[in-house]
Amino acid sequence: STPGLRNYHERLQAWIMFYIDAASYIDIDDDGWRFFLMFEKHGKEGGEFNYSIVGYITVYEYYAYGRQRNMKRPRISQMLILPPYQRQGLGAALLNTLYRNYLKDSSVVDITVEDPSE
């Protein structure tokens, strides 16, 4: 629902083929996908700012079966921090942002990680 996200994600998604072994494209038309993006802010205070992508995480929100009310099980599908930004703790920071986001949501049962061989 974010304007321009589809086009931006299509361009960004191409990078996973270079950096994630056995990566595959996701179907962005499926409403179950959530995206967490991290940017670096460039510029001077009082001036114009530019943003560079640092990395991103894709999460699919599965339905949690067998519950009294509608619950969900987010599954981390892809995570990428681009090479110039690696080994700075930014992956952990992005992952913690994802955790904090879902910890606030009482409908989340647990958070899982996709098996890369699936």
VOBABA-19673 format. One record per residue: residue number from 1; residue in three letters; x, y, z of N, C-alpha, C in turn. Coordinates in Angstrom, 1 decimal. Example, Ala and Ser with C-alpha at 12.3 -4.5 7.8 and 13.67 -1.06 7.14 Angstrom:
BEGIN
@nr: 1 rest: ALA n.xx: 13.2 n.yy: -5.7 n.zz: 7.8 ca.xx: 12.3 ca.yy: -4.5 ca.zz: 7.8 c.xx: 13.2 c.yy: -3.3 c.zz: 7.8
@nr: 2 rest: SER n.xx: 12.8 n.yy: -2.2 n.zz: 7.1 ca.xx: 13.7 ca.yy: -1.1 ca.zz: 7.1 c.xx: 12.9 c.yy: 0.0 c.zz: 7.9
This chain:
BEGIN
@nr: 1 rest: SER n.xx: 0.8 n.yy: -1.2 n.zz: 0.0 ca.xx: 0.0 ca.yy: 0.0 ca.zz: 0.0 c.xx: 0.9 c.yy: 1.3 c.zz: 0.0
@nr: 2 rest: THR n.xx: 2.2 n.yy: 1.1 n.zz: 0.1 ca.xx: 3.1 ca.yy: 2.3 ca.zz: 0.1 c.xx: 3.4 c.yy: 2.6 c.zz: -1.4
@nr: 3 rest: PRO n.xx: 3.1 n.yy: 3.9 n.zz: -1.8 ca.xx: 3.3 ca.yy: 4.2 ca.zz: -3.2 c.xx: 4.8 c.yy: 4.0 c.zz: -3.6
@nr: 4 rest: GLY n.xx: 5.0 n.yy: 3.4 n.zz: -4.7 ca.xx: 6.4 ca.yy: 3.2 ca.zz: -5.2 c.xx: 7.1 c.yy: 2.0 c.zz: -4.6
@nr: 5 rest: LEU n.xx: 6.6 n.yy: 1.4 n.zz: -3.6 ca.xx: 7.3 ca.yy: 0.2 ca.zz: -3.0 c.xx: 7.4 c.yy: -0.9 c.zz: -3.9
@nr: 6 rest: ARG n.xx: 6.4 n.yy: -1.2 n.zz: -4.7 ca.xx: 6.5 ca.yy: -2.3 ca.zz: -5.7 c.xx: 7.7 c.yy: -2.1 c.zz: -6.6
@nr: 7 rest: ASN n.xx: 7.8 n.yy: -1.0 n.zz: -7.2 ca.xx: 8.9 ca.yy: -0.7 ca.zz: -8.2 c.xx: 10.2 c.yy: -0.7 c.zz: -7.5
@nr: 8 rest: TYR n.xx: 10.3 n.yy: -0.1 n.zz: -6.3 ca.xx: 11.5 ca.yy: -0.1 ca.zz: -5.5 c.xx: 12.0 c.yy: -1.5 c.zz: -5.1
@nr: 9 rest: HIS n.xx: 11.0 n.yy: -2.3 n.zz: -4.7 ca.xx: 11.3 ca.yy: -3.7 ca.zz: -4.3 c.xx: 11.8 c.yy: -4.5 c.zz: -5.5
@nr: 10 rest: GLU n.xx: 11.2 n.yy: -4.3 n.zz: -6.6 ca.xx: 11.6 ca.yy: -5.1 ca.zz: -7.8 c.xx: 13.1 c.yy: -4.8 c.zz: -8.1
@nr: 11 rest: ARG n.xx: 13.5 n.yy: -3.6 n.zz: -8.0 ca.xx: 14.9 ca.yy: -3.2 ca.zz: -8.2 c.xx: 15.8 c.yy: -3.7 c.zz: -7.1
@nr: 12 rest: LEU n.xx: 15.4 n.yy: -3.6 n.zz: -5.9 ca.xx: 16.1 ca.yy: -4.1 ca.zz: -4.8 c.xx: 16.3 c.yy: -5.6 c.zz: -4.7
@nr: 13 rest: GLN n.xx: 15.2 n.yy: -6.3 n.zz: -5.1 ca.xx: 15.2 ca.yy: -7.7 ca.zz: -5.0 c.xx: 16.2 c.yy: -8.4 c.zz: -5.9
@nr: 14 rest: ALA n.xx: 16.7 n.yy: -7.7 n.zz: -7.0 ca.xx: 17.7 ca.yy: -8.3 ca.zz: -7.9 c.xx: 19.0 c.yy: -8.6 c.zz: -7.1
@nr: 15 rest: TRP n.xx: 19.3 n.yy: -7.8 n.zz: -6.1 ca.xx: 20.5 ca.yy: -7.9 ca.zz: -5.3 c.xx: 20.6 c.yy: -9.2 c.zz: -4.6
@nr: 16 rest: ILE n.xx: 19.5 n.yy: -9.8 n.zz: -4.2 ca.xx: 19.5 ca.yy: -11.0 ca.zz: -3.4 c.xx: 20.1 c.yy: -12.2 c.zz: -4.2
@nr: 17 rest: MET n.xx: 20.0 n.yy: -12.2 n.zz: -5.5 ca.xx: 20.5 ca.yy: -13.2 ca.zz: -6.4 c.xx: 22.1 c.yy: -13.2 c.zz: -6.3
@nr: 18 rest: PHE n.xx: 22.7 n.yy: -12.1 n.zz: -6.0 ca.xx: 24.1 ca.yy: -12.0 ca.zz: -5.9 c.xx: 24.6 c.yy: -12.4 c.zz: -4.5
@nr: 19 rest: TYR n.xx: 23.8 n.yy: -12.1 n.zz: -3.5 ca.xx: 24.3 ca.yy: -12.2 ca.zz: -2.1 c.xx: 23.7 c.yy: -13.3 c.zz: -1.3
@nr: 20 rest: ILE n.xx: 22.6 n.yy: -13.9 n.zz: -1.7 ca.xx: 21.9 ca.yy: -15.0 ca.zz: -0.9 c.xx: 21.9 c.yy: -16.2 c.zz: -1.7
@nr: 21 rest: ASP n.xx: 22.5 n.yy: -17.3 n.zz: -1.2 ca.xx: 22.6 ca.yy: -18.6 ca.zz: -1.8 c.xx: 21.2 c.yy: -19.2 c.zz: -1.9
@nr: 22 rest: ALA n.xx: 20.8 n.yy: -19.7 n.zz: -3.1 ca.xx: 19.5 ca.yy: -20.3 ca.zz: -3.4 c.xx: 18.4 c.yy: -19.3 c.zz: -3.2
@nr: 23 rest: ALA n.xx: 18.6 n.yy: -18.1 n.zz: -3.4 ca.xx: 17.5 ca.yy: -17.1 ca.zz: -3.2 c.xx: 16.5 c.yy: -17.2 c.zz: -4.4
@nr: 24 rest: SER n.xx: 15.3 n.yy: -16.7 n.zz: -4.1 ca.xx: 14.3 ca.yy: -16.7 ca.zz: -5.1 c.xx: 13.5 c.yy: -15.4 c.zz: -5.0
@nr: 25 rest: TYR n.xx: 12.9 n.yy: -15.0 n.zz: -6.0 ca.xx: 12.0 ca.yy: -13.8 ca.zz: -6.0 c.xx: 10.7 c.yy: -14.1 c.zz: -5.2
@nr: 26 rest: ILE n.xx: 10.1 n.yy: -13.1 n.zz: -4.6 ca.xx: 8.9 ca.yy: -13.3 ca.zz: -3.9 c.xx: 7.7 c.yy: -12.7 c.zz: -4.7
@nr: 27 rest: ASP n.xx: 6.5 n.yy: -13.2 n.zz: -4.5 ca.xx: 5.3 ca.yy: -12.7 ca.zz: -5.1 c.xx: 4.8 c.yy: -11.5 c.zz: -4.3
@nr: 28 rest: ILE n.xx: 5.2 n.yy: -10.3 n.zz: -4.7 ca.xx: 4.8 ca.yy: -9.1 ca.zz: -4.0 c.xx: 3.3 c.yy: -8.8 c.zz: -4.0
@nr: 29 rest: ASP n.xx: 2.6 n.yy: -9.5 n.zz: -4.9 ca.xx: 1.1 ca.yy: -9.3 ca.zz: -5.0 c.xx: 0.4 c.yy: -10.0 c.zz: -3.8
@nr: 30 rest: ASP n.xx: 1.1 n.yy: -10.9 n.zz: -3.1 ca.xx: 0.5 ca.yy: -11.6 ca.zz: -2.0 c.xx: 0.5 c.yy: -10.6 c.zz: -0.8
@nr: 31 rest: ASP n.xx: -0.7 n.yy: -10.4 n.zz: -0.2 ca.xx: -0.8 ca.yy: -9.4 ca.zz: 0.9 c.xx: -0.1 c.yy: -9.9 c.zz: 2.2
@nr: 32 rest: GLY n.xx: 0.4 n.yy: -11.1 n.zz: 2.3 ca.xx: 1.0 ca.yy: -11.6 ca.zz: 3.5 c.xx: 2.4 c.yy: -11.1 c.zz: 3.7
@nr: 33 rest: TRP n.xx: 3.0 n.yy: -10.5 n.zz: 2.7 ca.xx: 4.4 ca.yy: -10.0 ca.zz: 2.8 c.xx: 4.5 c.yy: -8.7 c.zz: 3.5
@nr: 34 rest: ARG n.xx: 5.6 n.yy: -8.6 n.zz: 4.3 ca.xx: 5.9 ca.yy: -7.4 ca.zz: 5.0 c.xx: 7.4 c.yy: -7.1 c.zz: 4.8
@nr: 35 rest: PHE n.xx: 7.7 n.yy: -5.8 n.zz: 4.7 ca.xx: 9.1 ca.yy: -5.4 ca.zz: 4.3 c.xx: 9.7 c.yy: -4.5 c.zz: 5.4
@nr: 36 rest: PHE n.xx: 10.9 n.yy: -4.7 n.zz: 5.8 ca.xx: 11.6 ca.yy: -3.9 ca.zz: 6.8 c.xx: 12.8 c.yy: -3.4 c.zz: 6.1
@nr: 37 rest: LEU n.xx: 12.9 n.yy: -2.1 n.zz: 5.8 ca.xx: 14.0 ca.yy: -1.5 ca.zz: 5.1 c.xx: 14.9 c.yy: -0.6 c.zz: 6.0
@nr: 38 rest: MET n.xx: 16.2 n.yy: -0.6 n.zz: 5.8 ca.xx: 17.1 ca.yy: 0.2 ca.zz: 6.5 c.xx: 17.8 c.yy: 1.1 c.zz: 5.6
@nr: 39 rest: PHE n.xx: 17.9 n.yy: 2.4 n.zz: 5.9 ca.xx: 18.6 ca.yy: 3.4 ca.zz: 5.0 c.xx: 19.7 c.yy: 4.1 c.zz: 5.8
@nr: 40 rest: GLU n.xx: 20.6 n.yy: 4.6 n.zz: 5.0 ca.xx: 21.6 ca.yy: 5.6 ca.zz: 5.6 c.xx: 21.2 c.yy: 7.0 c.zz: 5.1
@nr: 41 rest: LYS n.xx: 21.2 n.yy: 7.9 n.zz: 6.0 ca.xx: 20.8 ca.yy: 9.3 ca.zz: 5.7 c.xx: 22.1 c.yy: 10.1 c.zz: 5.4
@nr: 42 rest: HIS n.xx: 22.1 n.yy: 10.8 n.zz: 4.2 ca.xx: 23.2 ca.yy: 11.6 ca.zz: 3.9 c.xx: 22.8 c.yy: 13.1 c.zz: 3.8
@nr: 43 rest: GLY n.xx: 23.6 n.yy: 14.0 n.zz: 4.1 ca.xx: 23.3 ca.yy: 15.4 ca.zz: 4.0 c.xx: 23.6 c.yy: 16.2 c.zz: 5.2
@nr: 44 rest: LYS n.xx: 23.3 n.yy: 17.5 n.zz: 5.1 ca.xx: 23.7 ca.yy: 18.4 ca.zz: 6.2 c.xx: 22.4 c.yy: 18.9 c.zz: 6.8
@nr: 45 rest: GLU n.xx: 22.5 n.yy: 19.2 n.zz: 8.2 ca.xx: 21.3 ca.yy: 19.7 ca.zz: 8.9 c.xx: 20.9 c.yy: 21.0 c.zz: 8.2
@nr: 46 rest: GLY n.xx: 19.6 n.yy: 21.2 n.zz: 8.0 ca.xx: 19.1 ca.yy: 22.4 ca.zz: 7.4 c.xx: 19.1 c.yy: 22.3 c.zz: 5.8
@nr: 47 rest: GLY n.xx: 19.8 n.yy: 21.3 n.zz: 5.3 ca.xx: 19.9 ca.yy: 21.1 ca.zz: 3.8 c.xx: 19.0 c.yy: 19.9 c.zz: 3.4
@nr: 48 rest: GLU n.xx: 19.2 n.yy: 19.6 n.zz: 2.2 ca.xx: 18.5 ca.yy: 18.4 ca.zz: 1.6 c.xx: 19.2 c.yy: 17.1 c.zz: 2.0
@nr: 49 rest: PHE n.xx: 18.4 n.yy: 16.1 n.zz: 2.2 ca.xx: 18.9 ca.yy: 14.8 ca.zz: 2.6 c.xx: 18.7 c.yy: 13.8 c.zz: 1.5
@nr: 50 rest: ASN n.xx: 19.6 n.yy: 12.9 n.zz: 1.4 ca.xx: 19.5 ca.yy: 11.7 ca.zz: 0.5 c.xx: 19.6 c.yy: 10.5 c.zz: 1.3
@nr: 51 rest: TYR n.xx: 19.0 n.yy: 9.4 n.zz: 0.8 ca.xx: 19.0 ca.yy: 8.1 ca.zz: 1.5 c.xx: 19.5 c.yy: 7.0 c.zz: 0.6
@nr: 52 rest: SER n.xx: 20.4 n.yy: 6.2 n.zz: 1.2 ca.xx: 20.9 ca.yy: 5.0 ca.zz: 0.5 c.xx: 20.5 c.yy: 3.8 c.zz: 1.2
@nr: 53 rest: ILE n.xx: 20.1 n.yy: 2.8 n.zz: 0.5 ca.xx: 19.6 ca.yy: 1.5 ca.zz: 1.1 c.xx: 20.8 c.yy: 0.8 c.zz: 1.7
@nr: 54 rest: VAL n.xx: 20.6 n.yy: 0.3 n.zz: 2.9 ca.xx: 21.6 ca.yy: -0.4 ca.zz: 3.7 c.xx: 21.3 c.yy: -1.9 c.zz: 3.6
@nr: 55 rest: GLY n.xx: 20.0 n.yy: -2.2 n.zz: 3.8 ca.xx: 19.6 ca.yy: -3.6 ca.zz: 3.7 c.xx: 18.1 c.yy: -3.7 c.zz: 4.0
@nr: 56 rest: TYR n.xx: 17.6 n.yy: -4.9 n.zz: 3.9 ca.xx: 16.2 ca.yy: -5.2 ca.zz: 4.2 c.xx: 15.9 c.yy: -6.6 c.zz: 4.6
@nr: 57 rest: ILE n.xx: 14.7 n.yy: -6.8 n.zz: 5.2 ca.xx: 14.2 ca.yy: -8.1 ca.zz: 5.6 c.xx: 12.8 c.yy: -8.2 c.zz: 5.0
@nr: 58 rest: THR n.xx: 12.5 n.yy: -9.4 n.zz: 4.4 ca.xx: 11.2 ca.yy: -9.7 ca.zz: 4.0 c.xx: 10.6 c.yy: -10.8 c.zz: 5.0
@nr: 59 rest: VAL n.xx: 9.3 n.yy: -10.6 n.zz: 5.3 ca.xx: 8.7 ca.yy: -11.4 ca.zz: 6.3 c.xx: 7.3 c.yy: -11.8 c.zz: 5.7
@nr: 60 rest: TYR n.xx: 7.0 n.yy: -13.1 n.zz: 5.8 ca.xx: 5.7 ca.yy: -13.5 ca.zz: 5.4 c.xx: 4.8 c.yy: -13.8 c.zz: 6.6
@nr: 61 rest: GLU n.xx: 3.7 n.yy: -13.3 n.zz: 6.7 ca.xx: 2.8 ca.yy: -13.5 ca.zz: 7.9 c.xx: 1.8 c.yy: -14.6 c.zz: 7.6
@nr: 62 rest: TYR n.xx: 2.2 n.yy: -15.8 n.zz: 8.2 ca.xx: 1.4 ca.yy: -17.0 ca.zz: 8.1 c.xx: 0.2 c.yy: -16.9 c.zz: 9.1
@nr: 63 rest: TYR n.xx: -0.8 n.yy: -17.6 n.zz: 8.8 ca.xx: -1.9 ca.yy: -17.8 ca.zz: 9.7 c.xx: -1.6 c.yy: -18.9 c.zz: 10.7
@nr: 64 rest: ALA n.xx: -1.8 n.yy: -18.6 n.zz: 12.0 ca.xx: -1.5 ca.yy: -19.6 ca.zz: 13.0 c.xx: -2.8 c.yy: -20.5 c.zz: 13.2
@nr: 65 rest: TYR n.xx: -2.8 n.yy: -21.7 n.zz: 12.8 ca.xx: -4.0 ca.yy: -22.6 ca.zz: 12.8 c.xx: -4.2 c.yy: -23.1 c.zz: 14.3
@nr: 66 rest: GLY n.xx: -5.4 n.yy: -23.5 n.zz: 14.5 ca.xx: -5.8 ca.yy: -24.1 ca.zz: 15.8 c.xx: -5.9 c.yy: -23.2 c.zz: 17.0
@nr: 67 rest: ARG n.xx: -6.2 n.yy: -21.9 n.zz: 16.7 ca.xx: -6.3 ca.yy: -20.9 ca.zz: 17.8 c.xx: -7.8 c.yy: -20.5 c.zz: 17.9
@nr: 68 rest: GLN n.xx: -8.1 n.yy: -20.0 n.zz: 19.0 ca.xx: -9.5 ca.yy: -19.5 ca.zz: 19.3 c.xx: -9.8 c.yy: -18.2 c.zz: 18.5
@nr: 69 rest: ARG n.xx: -8.8 n.yy: -17.4 n.zz: 18.3 ca.xx: -9.0 ca.yy: -16.2 ca.zz: 17.5 c.xx: -7.9 c.yy: -16.1 c.zz: 16.5
@nr: 70 rest: ASN n.xx: -8.0 n.yy: -15.2 n.zz: 15.5 ca.xx: -7.0 ca.yy: -15.0 ca.zz: 14.5 c.xx: -5.7 c.yy: -14.6 c.zz: 15.0
@nr: 71 rest: MET n.xx: -4.7 n.yy: -15.5 n.zz: 14.8 ca.xx: -3.3 ca.yy: -15.3 ca.zz: 15.2 c.xx: -2.4 c.yy: -15.4 c.zz: 14.0
@nr: 72 rest: LYS n.xx: -1.2 n.yy: -14.9 n.zz: 14.1 ca.xx: -0.3 ca.yy: -15.0 ca.zz: 13.0 c.xx: 1.1 c.yy: -15.5 c.zz: 13.4
@nr: 73 rest: ARG n.xx: 1.8 n.yy: -16.1 n.zz: 12.5 ca.xx: 3.2 ca.yy: -16.5 ca.zz: 12.7 c.xx: 4.1 c.yy: -15.9 c.zz: 11.6
@nr: 74 rest: PRO n.xx: 4.7 n.yy: -14.8 n.zz: 11.9 ca.xx: 5.6 ca.yy: -14.2 ca.zz: 10.9 c.xx: 6.8 c.yy: -15.1 c.zz: 10.7
@nr: 75 rest: ARG n.xx: 7.2 n.yy: -15.2 n.zz: 9.4 ca.xx: 8.4 ca.yy: -16.0 ca.zz: 9.1 c.xx: 9.3 c.yy: -15.1 c.zz: 8.3
@nr: 76 rest: ILE n.xx: 10.5 n.yy: -15.0 n.zz: 8.8 ca.xx: 11.6 ca.yy: -14.2 ca.zz: 8.2 c.xx: 12.0 c.yy: -15.0 c.zz: 6.9
@nr: 77 rest: SER n.xx: 11.9 n.yy: -14.4 n.zz: 5.8 ca.xx: 12.2 ca.yy: -15.1 ca.zz: 4.5 c.xx: 13.6 c.yy: -14.7 c.zz: 4.0
@nr: 78 rest: GLN n.xx: 13.9 n.yy: -13.5 n.zz: 3.9 ca.xx: 15.1 ca.yy: -13.0 ca.zz: 3.3 c.xx: 15.6 c.yy: -11.8 c.zz: 4.2
@nr: 79 rest: MET n.xx: 17.0 n.yy: -11.8 n.zz: 4.4 ca.xx: 17.6 ca.yy: -10.7 ca.zz: 5.1 c.xx: 18.9 c.yy: -10.4 c.zz: 4.3
@nr: 80 rest: LEU n.xx: 19.1 n.yy: -9.1 n.zz: 4.0 ca.xx: 20.3 ca.yy: -8.7 ca.zz: 3.3 c.xx: 20.8 c.yy: -7.4 c.zz: 3.8
@nr: 81 rest: ILE n.xx: 22.0 n.yy: -7.4 n.zz: 4.2 ca.xx: 22.7 ca.yy: -6.1 ca.zz: 4.5 c.xx: 23.8 c.yy: -6.0 c.zz: 3.4
@nr: 82 rest: LEU n.xx: 23.8 n.yy: -5.0 n.zz: 2.6 ca.xx: 24.7 ca.yy: -4.8 ca.zz: 1.5 c.xx: 26.2 c.yy: -4.8 c.zz: 2.0
@nr: 83 rest: PRO n.xx: 27.1 n.yy: -5.3 n.zz: 1.3 ca.xx: 28.5 ca.yy: -5.4 ca.zz: 1.7 c.xx: 29.2 c.yy: -4.2 c.zz: 2.3
@nr: 84 rest: PRO n.xx: 29.0 n.yy: -3.0 n.zz: 1.8 ca.xx: 29.6 ca.yy: -1.8 ca.zz: 2.4 c.xx: 29.2 c.yy: -1.6 c.zz: 3.9
@nr: 85 rest: TYR n.xx: 28.0 n.yy: -2.1 n.zz: 4.3 ca.xx: 27.5 ca.yy: -1.9 ca.zz: 5.6 c.xx: 27.6 c.yy: -3.1 c.zz: 6.5
@nr: 86 rest: GLN n.xx: 28.2 n.yy: -4.1 n.zz: 6.1 ca.xx: 28.3 ca.yy: -5.3 ca.zz: 6.9 c.xx: 29.4 c.yy: -5.2 c.zz: 8.0
@nr: 87 rest: ARG n.xx: 29.2 n.yy: -6.0 n.zz: 9.0 ca.xx: 30.2 ca.yy: -6.0 ca.zz: 10.2 c.xx: 30.2 c.yy: -4.7 c.zz: 11.0
@nr: 88 rest: GLN n.xx: 29.0 n.yy: -4.1 n.zz: 11.0 ca.xx: 28.8 ca.yy: -2.9 ca.zz: 11.8 c.xx: 27.7 c.yy: -3.0 c.zz: 12.8
@nr: 89 rest: GLY n.xx: 27.1 n.yy: -4.2 n.zz: 12.9 ca.xx: 26.0 ca.yy: -4.4 ca.zz: 13.8 c.xx: 24.7 c.yy: -4.0 c.zz: 13.2
@nr: 90 rest: LEU n.xx: 24.6 n.yy: -3.6 n.zz: 11.9 ca.xx: 23.4 ca.yy: -3.1 ca.zz: 11.3 c.xx: 22.4 c.yy: -4.2 c.zz: 11.1
@nr: 91 rest: GLY n.xx: 22.8 n.yy: -5.4 n.zz: 10.8 ca.xx: 21.9 ca.yy: -6.6 ca.zz: 10.6 c.xx: 21.2 c.yy: -6.8 c.zz: 11.9
@nr: 92 rest: ALA n.xx: 21.9 n.yy: -6.8 n.zz: 13.0 ca.xx: 21.3 ca.yy: -7.1 ca.zz: 14.3 c.xx: 20.3 c.yy: -5.9 c.zz: 14.7
@nr: 93 rest: ALA n.xx: 20.7 n.yy: -4.7 n.zz: 14.3 ca.xx: 19.8 ca.yy: -3.6 ca.zz: 14.6 c.xx: 18.5 c.yy: -3.7 c.zz: 13.8
@nr: 94 rest: LEU n.xx: 18.6 n.yy: -4.1 n.zz: 12.5 ca.xx: 17.4 ca.yy: -4.3 ca.zz: 11.7 c.xx: 16.6 c.yy: -5.4 c.zz: 12.2
@nr: 95 rest: LEU n.xx: 17.2 n.yy: -6.5 n.zz: 12.6 ca.xx: 16.5 ca.yy: -7.7 ca.zz: 13.2 c.xx: 15.8 c.yy: -7.3 c.zz: 14.5
@nr: 96 rest: ASN n.xx: 16.4 n.yy: -6.5 n.zz: 15.3 ca.xx: 15.8 ca.yy: -6.1 ca.zz: 16.6 c.xx: 14.6 c.yy: -5.2 c.zz: 16.3
@nr: 97 rest: THR n.xx: 14.7 n.yy: -4.4 n.zz: 15.2 ca.xx: 13.5 ca.yy: -3.5 ca.zz: 14.8 c.xx: 12.3 c.yy: -4.4 c.zz: 14.5
@nr: 98 rest: LEU n.xx: 12.6 n.yy: -5.5 n.zz: 13.7 ca.xx: 11.6 ca.yy: -6.4 ca.zz: 13.4 c.xx: 11.0 c.yy: -7.1 c.zz: 14.6
@nr: 99 rest: TYR n.xx: 11.8 n.yy: -7.5 n.zz: 15.6 ca.xx: 11.3 ca.yy: -8.1 ca.zz: 16.8 c.xx: 10.5 c.yy: -7.2 c.zz: 17.6
@nr: 100 rest: ARG n.xx: 10.9 n.yy: -5.9 n.zz: 17.8 ca.xx: 10.2 ca.yy: -4.9 ca.zz: 18.5 c.xx: 8.8 c.yy: -4.7 c.zz: 17.9
@nr: 101 rest: ASN n.xx: 8.8 n.yy: -4.6 n.zz: 16.5 ca.xx: 7.5 ca.yy: -4.4 ca.zz: 15.8 c.xx: 6.5 c.yy: -5.5 c.zz: 16.1
@nr: 102 rest: TYR n.xx: 7.0 n.yy: -6.8 n.zz: 16.1 ca.xx: 6.1 ca.yy: -7.9 ca.zz: 16.3 c.xx: 5.8 c.yy: -8.1 c.zz: 17.8
@nr: 103 rest: LEU n.xx: 6.6 n.yy: -7.8 n.zz: 18.7 ca.xx: 6.4 ca.yy: -8.0 ca.zz: 20.1 c.xx: 5.2 c.yy: -7.1 c.zz: 20.6
@nr: 104 rest: LYS n.xx: 5.0 n.yy: -6.0 n.zz: 19.9 ca.xx: 3.8 ca.yy: -5.1 ca.zz: 20.2 c.xx: 2.5 c.yy: -5.7 c.zz: 19.8
@nr: 105 rest: ASP n.xx: 2.5 n.yy: -6.7 n.zz: 18.9 ca.xx: 1.3 ca.yy: -7.2 ca.zz: 18.3 c.xx: 0.9 c.yy: -8.5 c.zz: 19.0
@nr: 106 rest: SER n.xx: -0.3 n.yy: -8.3 n.zz: 19.7 ca.xx: -0.7 ca.yy: -9.5 ca.zz: 20.6 c.xx: -1.2 c.yy: -10.6 c.zz: 19.7
@nr: 107 rest: SER n.xx: -1.4 n.yy: -10.5 n.zz: 18.4 ca.xx: -1.9 ca.yy: -11.6 ca.zz: 17.6 c.xx: -0.7 c.yy: -12.5 c.zz: 17.1
@nr: 108 rest: VAL n.xx: 0.5 n.yy: -12.1 n.zz: 17.5 ca.xx: 1.7 ca.yy: -12.9 ca.zz: 17.0 c.xx: 1.9 c.yy: -14.0 c.zz: 18.0
@nr: 109 rest: VAL n.xx: 2.0 n.yy: -15.3 n.zz: 17.5 ca.xx: 2.2 ca.yy: -16.5 ca.zz: 18.3 c.xx: 3.7 c.yy: -16.6 c.zz: 18.5
@nr: 110 rest: ASP n.xx: 4.5 n.yy: -16.6 n.zz: 17.4 ca.xx: 5.9 ca.yy: -16.7 ca.zz: 17.4 c.xx: 6.5 c.yy: -16.2 c.zz: 16.1
@nr: 111 rest: ILE n.xx: 7.8 n.yy: -16.0 n.zz: 16.1 ca.xx: 8.5 ca.yy: -15.6 ca.zz: 14.9 c.xx: 9.4 c.yy: -16.7 c.zz: 14.4
@nr: 112 rest: THR n.xx: 9.3 n.yy: -17.1 n.zz: 13.2 ca.xx: 10.1 ca.yy: -18.2 ca.zz: 12.7 c.xx: 11.0 c.yy: -17.7 c.zz: 11.6
@nr: 113 rest: VAL n.xx: 12.0 n.yy: -18.6 n.zz: 11.2 ca.xx: 12.9 ca.yy: -18.2 ca.zz: 10.1 c.xx: 12.8 c.yy: -19.3 c.zz: 9.0
@nr: 114 rest: GLU n.xx: 12.7 n.yy: -18.9 n.zz: 7.8 ca.xx: 12.5 ca.yy: -19.9 ca.zz: 6.7 c.xx: 13.8 c.yy: -20.7 c.zz: 6.5
@nr: 115 rest: ASP n.xx: 13.6 n.yy: -22.0 n.zz: 6.3 ca.xx: 14.7 ca.yy: -22.9 ca.zz: 6.0 c.xx: 15.1 c.yy: -22.6 c.zz: 4.6
@nr: 116 rest: PRO n.xx: 16.4 n.yy: -22.3 n.zz: 4.3 ca.xx: 16.8 ca.yy: -22.0 ca.zz: 3.0 c.xx: 16.7 c.yy: -23.1 c.zz: 2.0
@nr: 117 rest: SER n.xx: 16.6 n.yy: -24.3 n.zz: 2.5 ca.xx: 16.4 ca.yy: -25.5 ca.zz: 1.5 c.xx: 15.0 c.yy: -25.7 c.zz: 1.1
@nr: 118 rest: GLU n.xx: 14.0 n.yy: -25.0 n.zz: 1.6 ca.xx: 12.6 ca.yy: -25.3 ca.zz: 1.3 c.xx: 12.4 c.yy: -24.8 c.zz: -0.1
